[in-house]
Amino acid sequence: MKPFLFLGTRAEDEVADSEYAAVLRCMGLDERDVRRIRVERDEIGPVDLDDLSGVVLGGGPFNASDPEELKSPVQRRAEAELRALATRVVEADVPFFGACYGVGVLGGLRGGRIDRTYGEAIGCVPIALSEAGRQDRLFAGLPSTFDALLGHKEAVRELPVGAVLLASSAACPVQAFRLGRNVYATQFHPELDGPGLALRIATYREHGYFEPHELDGLLAMARASRVEHPQRLLARFVELYAR
C-alpha cells in the first residue's frame, strides 16, 4: 500500500503526538503506513502526490483569519506551504481529509471566505448531514444526526465555488464540505475522544478559546463525552482510498 501523509501543525509535543496517535487509531493504520510531517517545525518540501494514497491534515491553533500582522513567521510559512499543496490537491482531486484547520486551508480556495462569524465554543455538538452528505460515499452509514467534538474561532462564511455542503450544526452552517470527488474538510474533529479533548483544553487554556473560570467545567464535559460516529470517517477514508 502507498502511504498516507499526515500533516500536523501543533507545536506542543504531547498534544501533537496525541493527535497523531488518534488519527492512526481511527484510520486503523500504524506508523509505517503514514508519513508524518510537523508543519509548525519542518518545511513540507516536495510532495509527489502520485506516491501517496491520500493526505490528512490535522487541526491546531493557527487561524487563517488572523490579522496578517499578528501571524508569526512560522504561521505565515506554514500557511503558504499548505495553500500551495492544497491547490495542487484540489486541481488533481487527490484524496484529502482536513479536520478543523483543513477548513481554514481549503475554505479559502476558489473564492471561499473564512472569518470569525461562525466560531463555536468547545463542546459536544449535534451535527446534521445535508441531503448531499447522506448520499456521499465517505459519510455513507453515518446517522443523519450525530454528536461530534469541536471548538473553533473561525469557520466558512462563503463556500468555495463548486464546493458541496455535507453537514451543518445549529451555530455553524458549514461543518463539512467536499471539493471535487475526493477532497474533504470537516469543522469538527473526527479523531477526537473525551480524553483527547481534555488534553487539548488543558494545553490551550491560554489561547482564548474560553474564559479561565470555565476550565473545570470544560474538563468535566470532555471527560464525560462519548462520541463514536465521527471516528468512522477516517476508517472509511482509508477503505476508499488505500491503494
Residue, then its C-alpha position, 0 to 999 in steps of 0.5 A: m500500500k502507498p502511504f498516507l501523509f499526515l500533516g500536523t501543525r501543533a507545536e506542543d509535543e504531547v498534544a501533537d503526538s496525541e493527535y497523531a496517535a488518534v488519527l492512526r487509531c481511527m484510520g486503523l493504520d500504524e506508523r509505517d503506513v503514514r508519513r508524518i510531517r510537523v508543519e509548525r517545525d519542518e518545511i513540507g518540501p516536495v510532495d509527489l502526490d502520485d506516491l501517496s494514497g491520500v493526505v490528512l491534515g490535522g487541526g491546531p491553533f493557527n487561524a487563517s483569519d488572523p490579522e496578517e500582522l499578528k501571524s508569526p513567521v512560522q504561521r505565515r510559512a506554514e500557511a503558504e506551504l499548505r495553500a500551495l499543496a492544497t491547490r495542487v490537491v484540489e486541481a488533481d482531486v487527490p484524496f484529502f481529509g482536513a479536520c478543523y484547520g483543513v477548513g481554514v486551508l481549503g475554505g479559502l480556495r476558489g473564492g471561499r471566505i473564512d472569518r470569525t462569524y461562525g466560531e463555536a465554543i468547545g463542546c459536544v455538538p449535534i451535527a446534521l448531514s445535508e441531503a448531499g452528505r447522506q448520499d456521499r460515499l465517505f459519510a455513507g452509514l453515518p446517522s443523519t444526526f450525530d454528536a461530534l467534538l469541536g471548538h473553533k474561532e473561525a469557520v466558512r462564511e462563503l463556500p468555495v465555488g463548486a464546493v458541496l455542503l455535507a453537514s451543518s450544526a445549529a451555530c455553524p452552517v458549514q461543518a463539512f464540505r467536499l471539493g471535487r470527488n475526493v477532497y474533504a474538510t470537516q469543522f469538527h474533529p473526527e479523531l477526537d475522544g473525551p480524553g483527547l479533548a481534555l488534553r487539548i483544553a488543558t494545553y490551550r487554556e491560554h489561547g482564548y478559546f474560553e474564559p479561565h473560570e470555565l476550565d473545570g467545567l470544560l474538563a468535566m464535559a470532555r471527560a464525560s463525552r462519548v462520541e463514536h460516529p465521527q471516528r468512522l470517517l477516517a476508517r472509511f477514508v482509508e477503505l476508499y482510498a488505500r491503494 
